[in-house]
Amino acid sequence: MALTCSEIGKLVHPYLDGEFSDEDRVALETHTQECDACRELVQYEMAFKASMRAKLSSPRASSSLRRRVLASLDEVDRITDAPAGKSGWLA
């Protein structure tokens, strides 16, 4: 499958996010090996993404949110570990 320059422009972000099948990845990389403009676009977007990752920190959940999530997970474990017919899921 050969890709056009306009398709590369639309697909560069999914490509950089690793959302491509092997076949699609090869098609994009083949095109960028032959097309200077598209290769520069991919390199620019890759560098931009890397610089943003370096500058941004991961958000941290509050302690109350972490407690609520853990309690909910414990409740799901309790329900799914109950004998058949005894949980709210199977009633």
HUVEN-V924113 format. One record per helix or strand of 2 or more residues. SS is the DSSP state (helix for helix, strand for strand). FROM is the first residue (numbers start at 1). LEN is the number of residues. If there is no record, write none. Layout:
ss:SS from:FROM len:LEN
ss:SS from:FROM len:LEN
//
This chain:
ss:helix from:5 len:12
ss:helix from:22 len:13
ss:helix from:36 len:20
ss:helix from:63 len:19
//
